Amino acid sequence: MKKIIVAILGIVSLLLIWGNICLAEEIELGGDISHNLFYLSREGELFQNITQYGLFLKKNIRGGKGKVYLSFKGGHDSIRKDSIEPVKFDEAYVDIYLKNTDLRVGRQVVSWGTADGINPTNYINPRELSLTETEPGGKPLAILKATYYGKKADMTGVIVFDFEPLEIPEELEMAIGQLIPGFGGFPSPAEIENTLENMEFALKVEKRIADWDTKLSYFHGWEDYPALWIELQPGSTSQFEAKSQYQQVDKVGLATAGSFKKVGLWSEIAYVMPREIEEMRNAFISFSMNKPYLQAVLGADYTLGKVYVEGQYIYYQNGSLLSPYNQYETGEDITAGNYLMVQSSYGINQVHSLRLAGIVNLQDSSYTLMPQYTYAINEVTDLSLGAALFLGEAGTEFGMLKIIDFINLGIKISF
């Protein structure tokens, strides 16, 4: 905790000093600090005791010609000590406003999706799914983004300067080790050379059509997680070799958002075309897709008085919503993932509020429920009590997660 306090004070001091010497009209400093306890109800043990913070600074350049933005985040977990860095750069970019064009250069997150939380067209920034992360988000990358505001449509181009992949989940390797004796894990894939040919880029055209915001987009780059597979040694039925390789990919997407009467509506569809890896054609077991697949989200929401209700249908042709990998043998078809995601919130008054969210796997009828109660101590401080319950038969997607049913107690201060 002492390290966190020292880091925050140091960052604030540097930003204030920098603010005095940088030409600017306005300066805004803000952020939040939170503490959360996660208790595994079935195991009867405290899983996380974590303090997290975020700090940002915004400065408008004189004459309305742009903006500078810096943010940091970090934390400390007294139980899982290596699970979070004490302090690290989050986003750091400069906005430049021209006549019909906006430029943004630096570490940033680019969001193009219209759905709530599950966004197939948010191609650019790697994003890990976490059941305990209170505000999951994409990993900032070094990016140049340019948006041209035309009379008929707006066009955005993105160039990613460095490919920053996600690591192979330890849970996957542990699970495979229990099934295959002698499995020592997957090798580290060869790094991607930083060349023009390997550079990631994306394009988006946005237009309002009959009161609907419509976004057509394209992405060329690399899958965030490396492709994984297992090969049998020639002439053997028991000797195997684990393989991994970063996989190039092209994605085309369409996202829309609008309303009908008082009902909000949205859709988001992405067609993913991974570059085929020849070695995977005859793999004994594959964990990654080697052919095109579809991801889609359709949603609606409605507010009646103090009650808000939202529902989303999620289709993942590549399998699981919870994991980037799916185990299948050569020639075997993957069962597409079909999910229903619902949430409702009720503001009792300005102090007390309730929220209930859930996800149902329509294939195996397993589901998760996440209730939460929030008490607003004052305008900047919230106290919350929540839980996550995983329900289903043994071997089902959410049923297998029963062991991590948890209760969460948290407090958050925003400033």
C-alpha positions in Angstrom: 0.0 0.0 0.0 2.9 2.4 0.8 4.2 1.9 -2.7 0.9 2.8 -4.2 0.6 6.0 -2.1 4.1 7.1 -3.0 3.5 6.4 -6.7 0.3 8.4 -6.7 1.9 11.4 -5.0 4.8 11.2 -7.4 2.6 11.1 -10.5 0.4 14.0 -9.3 3.4 16.1 -8.6 4.9 15.5 -12.0 1.6 16.3 -13.7 1.1 19.5 -11.8 4.6 20.6 -12.6 4.1 19.7 -16.2 0.8 21.6 -16.2 2.4 24.8 -15.2 4.8 24.8 -18.2 2.6 23.5 -20.9 0.5 26.0 -23.0 -3.1 25.2 -22.2 -6.4 26.9 -21.5 -7.8 24.4 -19.1 -6.6 21.5 -16.9 -8.7 18.7 -15.5 -7.3 16.2 -13.0 -9.5 13.2 -11.8 -9.7 9.6 -11.2 -10.8 7.0 -8.7 -9.6 4.6 -6.0 -11.4 1.4 -5.0 -10.9 -1.5 -2.6 -12.6 -4.9 -3.2 -12.8 -8.2 -1.3 -13.6 -11.4 -3.2 -14.7 -14.4 -1.1 -15.0 -17.9 -2.6 -18.2 -19.1 -1.0 -17.8 -22.8 -1.8 -14.2 -22.9 -0.9 -14.6 -20.7 2.2 -11.6 -18.6 1.5 -10.7 -15.0 0.6 -9.6 -15.0 -3.0 -8.7 -11.4 -3.6 -8.0 -8.4 -1.3 -7.3 -5.7 -3.9 -6.9 -2.0 -4.0 -7.0 -0.3 -7.4 -6.7 3.2 -8.6 -6.9 5.3 -11.8 -5.6 8.8 -12.4 -6.1 11.0 -15.5 -5.2 14.4 -16.7 -6.7 16.4 -19.5 -5.4 19.6 -21.0 -7.0 21.6 -23.8 -4.5 23.2 -26.1 -5.0 27.0 -26.6 -7.3 28.0 -29.4 -9.3 24.8 -29.3 -6.7 23.1 -31.5 -6.5 19.9 -29.6 -6.1 18.1 -26.3 -3.5 16.2 -24.3 -4.6 13.2 -22.2 -2.6 11.1 -19.7 -3.8 8.3 -17.5 -2.2 5.9 -15.1 -3.5 2.9 -13.1 -2.3 0.3 -10.8 -3.0 -1.4 -7.5 -2.0 -4.0 -4.9 -3.5 -7.4 -4.0 -2.3 -8.7 -0.6 -3.3 -12.3 -1.6 -2.4 -12.6 -5.3 0.6 -10.3 -5.0 1.8 -10.6 -8.7 -1.7 -10.2 -10.2 -1.5 -6.4 -10.7 1.3 -3.9 -11.3 1.7 -1.1 -8.6 1.7 1.6 -11.3 1.7 1.6 -15.1 0.9 3.9 -18.0 -2.7 3.4 -19.2 -3.5 5.9 -22.0 -1.3 8.8 -23.2 -2.3 10.6 -26.4 -2.6 14.0 -28.2 -5.6 15.1 -30.1 -5.2 17.5 -33.0 -8.3 19.2 -34.4 -8.1 20.3 -38.1 -10.8 21.8 -40.3 -12.6 18.5 -41.2 -10.3 16.0 -39.6 -9.4 14.9 -36.1 -6.1 13.2 -35.3 -5.2 11.2 -32.2 -1.7 9.9 -31.7 -0.4 7.8 -28.8 -1.4 5.0 -26.5 -5.2 4.7 -26.7 -8.2 2.4 -26.8 -10.4 2.5 -30.0 -14.0 1.4 -29.5 -16.3 0.9 -32.5 -18.9 -1.4 -31.0 -22.6 -0.6 -30.3 -23.5 -3.6 -28.0 -23.1 -3.6 -24.3 -19.9 -5.3 -23.0 -19.6 -7.9 -25.8 -18.3 -6.2 -28.9 -17.3 -8.3 -32.0 -16.3 -5.1 -33.9 -13.9 -3.9 -31.2 -11.1 -5.5 -33.1 -8.1 -3.3 -32.3 -7.3 -3.5 -28.6 -6.7 -6.8 -26.9 -9.2 -7.5 -24.2 -9.2 -10.2 -21.5 -12.4 -11.5 -20.0 -12.4 -11.3 -16.2 -15.1 -12.3 -13.8 -13.6 -10.2 -11.0 -12.5 -7.1 -12.9 -14.9 -4.3 -12.0 -14.2 -2.3 -15.1 -12.7 -4.5 -17.8 -11.4 -2.6 -20.9 -9.1 -3.0 -23.8 -5.4 -2.8 -23.5 -4.1 0.6 -24.8 -1.8 0.4 -27.8 0.4 2.8 -29.7 -1.9 4.0 -32.4 -2.4 6.7 -35.0 -6.1 7.4 -35.6 -7.5 9.9 -38.1 -11.2 10.7 -38.6 -12.5 12.7 -41.6 -16.0 14.3 -41.2 -17.6 14.3 -44.6 -20.9 15.6 -45.8 -22.3 12.1 -46.5 -20.3 9.9 -44.1 -17.5 10.0 -41.6 -14.4 7.9 -42.3 -11.8 6.7 -39.7 -8.4 5.1 -40.4 -6.3 3.4 -37.7 -2.6 2.3 -37.8 -1.3 0.2 -34.9 2.5 0.6 -34.5 3.2 -2.4 -32.3 1.6 -5.8 -32.0 1.1 -6.6 -28.3 -0.4 -10.1 -28.0 -2.0 -11.7 -24.9 -0.4 -14.6 -23.1 -1.7 -18.2 -23.3 -4.0 -18.7 -20.2 -2.3 -20.8 -17.5 -5.7 -22.5 -16.8 -5.7 -24.0 -20.3 -2.3 -25.5 -20.0 -3.1 -26.9 -16.5 -6.4 -28.5 -17.9 -4.5 -30.1 -20.8 -1.9 -31.4 -18.4 -4.6 -33.3 -16.5 -5.8 -35.0 -19.7 -2.5 -35.7 -21.4 0.3 -37.2 -19.2 3.7 -35.6 -19.8 2.3 -32.4 -21.3 4.7 -29.6 -20.4 2.9 -26.7 -21.9 2.9 -24.9 -25.3 6.1 -23.3 -26.6 6.3 -19.5 -26.9 5.4 -18.6 -30.5 7.9 -16.8 -32.7 7.7 -13.1 -32.4 6.1 -11.0 -35.2 8.7 -8.8 -36.9 7.9 -5.1 -36.9 7.6 -4.7 -40.6 5.2 -2.8 -42.9 3.8 -6.1 -44.1 3.0 -7.2 -40.6 1.5 -3.9 -39.5 -2.1 -3.8 -38.2 -4.6 -1.3 -39.6 -8.3 -0.7 -39.6 -10.9 1.3 -41.5 -14.4 2.5 -40.6 -17.2 4.3 -42.4 -20.0 5.7 -40.3 -23.3 7.2 -41.5 -26.7 7.9 -40.1 -29.3 6.0 -42.1 -33.0 6.6 -41.3 -32.3 7.5 -37.7 -29.9 4.6 -37.3 -26.2 5.0 -36.6 -24.5 2.6 -39.0 -20.8 1.6 -38.9 -19.1 -0.6 -41.6 -15.6 -1.6 -40.6 -12.6 -3.7 -41.6 -9.5 -4.9 -39.7 -6.3 -6.5 -40.9 -3.8 -7.7 -38.3 -3.2 -10.6 -35.9 -5.3 -12.6 -33.4 -4.7 -11.4 -29.9 -4.0 -15.0 -28.7 -1.6 -17.3 -30.5 -3.1 -20.3 -32.4 -2.5 -23.6 -30.5 -2.6 -27.2 -31.6 -1.1 -30.7 -30.8 0.4 -33.0 -33.4 1.1 -36.7 -33.1 4.7 -37.7 -34.0 4.9 -39.7 -37.3 4.2 -43.4 -36.8 3.1 -42.9 -33.2 -0.2 -42.9 -31.4 1.1 -41.6 -28.0 4.0 -39.3 -28.8 2.9 -35.7 -29.4 4.3 -32.2 -29.9 2.6 -29.0 -28.8 2.7 -26.1 -31.3 1.9 -22.4 -31.2 2.0 -19.6 -33.8 0.6 -16.1 -34.1 -2.2 -16.1 -36.7 -2.9 -13.3 -39.2 -6.6 -12.4 -39.6 -9.0 -10.2 -41.5 -12.3 -9.0 -40.0 -15.3 -7.3 -41.6 -18.0 -5.9 -39.3 -21.3 -4.0 -39.2 -22.6 -2.2 -36.2 -25.9 -0.4 -35.8 -27.8 1.5 -33.1 -31.2 3.1 -33.1 -34.6 3.0 -31.4 -38.2 2.1 -32.0 -40.6 4.2 -29.9 -39.0 4.0 -26.4 -37.0 0.8 -27.0 -33.3 1.1 -27.7 -32.0 -1.4 -30.3 -28.6 -2.4 -31.5 -26.8 -5.0 -33.5 -23.1 -5.9 -34.1 -21.8 -8.5 -36.5 -18.2 -9.5 -37.4 -17.1 -12.0 -40.0 -13.6 -13.3 -39.0 -11.3 -14.7 -41.6 -8.1 -16.2 -40.0 -5.2 -16.9 -42.3 -5.0 -20.6 -42.6 -2.1 -22.3 -40.9 -1.2 -25.4 -43.0 0.2 -27.4 -40.1 -3.1 -27.2 -38.3 -4.9 -29.0 -41.1 -3.8 -32.4 -39.9 -3.5 -31.6 -36.2 -4.4 -34.3 -33.7 -6.1 -31.7 -31.5 -6.7 -28.0 -32.4 -7.6 -25.3 -30.0 -7.9 -22.4 -32.4 -10.0 -21.7 -35.5 -8.4 -22.3 -38.9 -11.4 -21.3 -41.0 -13.8 -18.3 -41.2 -16.5 -17.8 -38.5 -19.2 -15.4 -37.5 -19.8 -13.4 -34.2 -23.0 -11.5 -33.6 -24.8 -9.6 -30.9 -28.4 -8.4 -31.0 -29.8 -6.3 -28.2 -32.5 -4.1 -26.8 -33.2 -2.0 -23.7 -36.1 -0.2 -22.1 -36.6 2.1 -19.1 -39.9 2.2 -17.3 -39.8 4.7 -14.4 -36.9 3.6 -12.1 -36.5 0.2 -13.7 -34.1 -0.4 -16.5 -34.2 -3.7 -18.5 -31.7 -4.9 -21.1 -31.4 -8.1 -23.1 -28.8 -9.3 -25.7 -28.6 -12.5 -27.8 -25.0 -13.5 -28.5 -23.9 -15.9 -31.3 -20.3 -17.2 -31.4 -19.7 -19.6 -34.2 -16.2 -20.2 -32.9 -17.6 -21.7 -29.7 -17.2 -20.4 -26.2 -17.9 -16.8 -25.1 -15.7 -17.4 -22.0 -12.6 -18.8 -23.7 -10.5 -17.9 -26.8 -9.8 -21.6 -27.2 -12.0 -24.6 -28.0 -10.7 -28.2 -28.1 -11.7 -30.2 -31.1 -10.2 -33.0 -33.3 -9.4 -32.8 -37.0 -12.6 -33.0 -39.0 -14.8 -32.3 -36.0 -17.3 -29.4 -36.2 -17.3 -26.9 -33.4 -20.7 -26.3 -31.8 -21.5 -22.6 -32.0 -22.1 -20.7 -28.8 -25.6 -19.3 -28.2 -26.1 -17.1 -25.2 -28.8 -14.8 -23.7 -27.4 -12.0 -21.6 -29.9 -10.0 -19.5 -29.6 -7.3 -16.9 -32.0 -5.1 -14.9 -31.4 -2.3 -12.5 -33.7 -0.5 -10.1 -33.0 2.9 -8.4 -34.9 2.8 -5.2 -33.9 6.3 -4.5 -30.8 8.5 -4.8 -28.9 6.4 -2.2 -30.0 2.8 -2.7 -29.9 0.8 -6.0 -30.2 -2.8 -7.1 -28.9 -4.6 -10.1 -29.2 -8.2 -11.4 -27.3 -9.5 -14.4 -27.1 -13.0 -15.9 -25.9 -15.0 -18.9 -27.5 -18.2 -20.1 -25.8 -20.7 -22.3 -28.7 -21.8 -24.6 -26.8 -25.0 -25.7 -26.4 -26.7 -22.3 -28.8 -24.6 -20.1 -26.1 -23.5 -17.7 -26.1 -19.9 -16.5 -24.6 -17.4 -14.1 -26.4 -14.8 -11.9 -24.7 -11.6 -10.6 -26.8 -9.6 -8.1 -25.5 -6.3 -6.7 -26.6 -3.8 -4.2 -25.1 -0.3 -4.2 -25.3 2.3 -1.4 -24.2 5.8 -2.4 -22.6 7.2 0.8 -22.2 10.6 -0.9 -21.9 12.0 -4.4 -18.4 10.5 -4.9 -18.4 7.4 -2.7 -20.2 4.1 -3.4 -20.3 1.0 -1.3 -21.4 -2.2 -3.0 -22.2 -5.8 -2.1 -22.4 -8.3 -4.9 -22.1 -12.0 -5.9 -21.6 -14.3 -8.8 -23.3 -17.7 -8.9 -22.6 -20.3 -11.5 -25.3 -22.9 -12.1 -25.6 -26.0 -14.3 -25.0 -29.7 -14.5 -21.5 -31.1 -14.2 -19.6 -30.6 -17.5 -21.6 -27.7 -18.6 -19.9 -24.3 -19.4 -21.1 -22.4 -16.3 -21.6 -25.5 -14.2 -17.9 -26.2 -14.3 -17.3 -22.8 -12.7 -19.3 -23.5 -9.5 -16.1 -23.8 -7.5 -15.5 -20.0 -8.0 -18.9 -18.8 -6.8 -17.9 -15.6 -5.0 -19.2 -12.7 -2.9 -17.8 -9.3 -3.4 -17.7 -6.3 -1.0 -16.3 -3.1 -2.5 -16.0 0.6 -2.0 -15.1 3.2 -4.7 -14.3 6.9 -4.4 -14.3 9.0 -7.6 -12.7 12.5 -7.8 
